[in-house]
Amino acid sequence: MRRGGSSIVGILLAIWLVIGFVAALQRGYFGDDREVSCKSFGDTALTVLAGPLNYMGVNPKVDCELPEDLPEPSE
């Protein structure tokens, strides 16, 4: 019967994600003129997941480039 503890965790998680969403909005990640790519999606998702850490100097970025030496698929 530890329902109170799990509801507090759920509320804190929701607040964390809302703060991250606000940070992403402030950075313009949801604008209509923003291109949709691996990098833009990754940056937005990481910003939301970082939550309040965004206001402590964390600026998560994603690098979606594949290494040059990856093997090519067979034909």
Sequence and secondary structure as in RCSB ss.txt:
>XXXX:A:sequence
MRRGGSSIVGILLAIWLVIGFVAALQRGYFGDDREVSCKSFGDTALTVLAGPLNYMGVNPKVDCELPEDLPEPSE
>XXXX:A:secstr
  HHHHHHHHHHHHHHHHHHHHHHHHTTTT TTS  SHHHHHHHHHHHHHGGGGGGT          TT      
